Amino acid sequence: MERAERPDLPSVTTAAALLRLGHILSTVSVGTARHLARHSLRRLRGRPTTPADWPEELSRIVERLGPAFIKFAQIASTREDVLPPRACAALGRLHDNVEPMRARDVHRALAAHLGPGRAQLLTDFRPEPLGSGSIACVYPARLSDGTQVAVKLRRPGLTDTVRRDVAILSTAFALAGRLPGLRGAPLSDMARAVGASVLRQLDLAAEARNLALLRDDLSTLEFVAVPAPVTALCGEACVVMDFVPGVREHVEVAQLSQERRRALADQTLRAVFEMLFCTGLVHCDLHPGNLRLTRTGSVVVLDAGFVYRVPEVVRENLALFFLNLGFRNGPRCAEAVLASAGQVDRRSDTAAFTADMTRLVDRYGGSTARDFDLIAFSTELFASQRRNGIYASSEFVFPLLALLMVEQTVRRLDPDVDFQAIARPIVFRAASGRPAGERRRRLESVD
């Protein structure tokens, strides 16, 4: 039985962790004091006071704390069902609008990557970013033959800080998972997954390889665009890739016709389900900065730094679970979960778990996006596993992350979309014998 390894996080000395924790607390305190001072000054001047600007200050604090904190904030910004809309909007800025690198750092990083002959390899390079993330910034350029490309350059000096922050945040989420209202939610595994993803995103050479694999795996979907990396120019600190037309357009959902919104919701879900059930290579970071909706009706998938290869047994059971969720068959959903659980032994109460799953599936089976709450559903699922002595496989966390990131996007596009109906034919096709990630394995064997 193929199993994925639990994400390994770096070991950090207690002294280093405490030193960084002190800096974190200081940053939060200074930002909070700044917000309160501005609030008090407005009151002294007789101006209207409102607490409504606290989300903007929160986003500035998170930005100053660095990549690990920004990654968790990006996930939080997609959850309008958990955070106030204004907070989600403020944190959403961190998807691709973090303070950019200084021009001299950009040129230094490019020179270090390409060497002194870079003028012969890239022309018309401009240091004004197309997008500015926590780990890297993206810049426009052209190849020597005139082809328009995007150049993604890693920010310098991130590794040690990211390692410490990942260890601190993972510990904090593990402790939060023991609180009464959060017991059963896979916070610890999700924190480890996100933390490991931030560390992996430091290696842009790996991202270039993942980008090529995703592009190949999703090539059968005409409406999905994935930029192709220019392999000869990619390295640990840089990815050079095709520039996808329309990717810079900011598409407001409210400006789209209802027909267009429905089409985009359908296409977004099909892309995710194709990865989950057929190819086995899943993009787990599809926040709005990485999942671009274009006015022409296509979906552009960017930033392949956090992808996960779903083991075959998990892929099969995940497909079985979704198929039976749509048919409201709780016992078969329970079978799928039990078959992929990390541990089921004589002390496990499988009958009680099956009864819990039957009630849960009866409530959510066949629901549209409007009525399906992924957080509530998954929390109840993991709580039942814990209560009945069934140890959940951490491998299910990664598909959960992929769905978690797109759920709110799809719900905004079309709250009446029937995601279970969209999944059904893809699951049937996967079950008909199409190997998971066949093209991916072929590429890997060549490497």
Buried (B, 14 or more C-beta within 10 A) or exposed (E): EEEBEBBEBBEBEEEBBEEBBEBBEEBBEEBBEEBEEEBEEBEEEEEEBEEEBBBBBBBBBBBBBBBBBBBBBBBBBBBBEEBEEEBBBBBBBBBBBBEBBEEEBBBBBBEBBBEEEBEEBBEEBEBEBBBBBBBBBBBBBBBEEEEEBBBBBBBEEBEEBBBBBBBBBBBBBBEBBEEEEBBBBBBBBBBBBBBBBBBBBBBBBBBBBBBBBBBBBBEEBEBBBBBBBBBEBBBBBBBBBBBBEBBEEEBEBEEBEEEBBBBBBBBBBBBBBBBBBBBBBBBBBBBBBBBBBBEEEBBBBBBBBBBBBBBBBBBBBBBBBBBBBBBBBBEBBBBBBBBBBBEBEEEBBBEBBBBBBBEBBEBBBBBBBEEBBBBEBBBBBBBBBBBBBBEBBBBBBBBBBBBBBBBBBBBBBBBEBBBBEBBBEBBEBBEEEEEBBBBBBEBEEEE
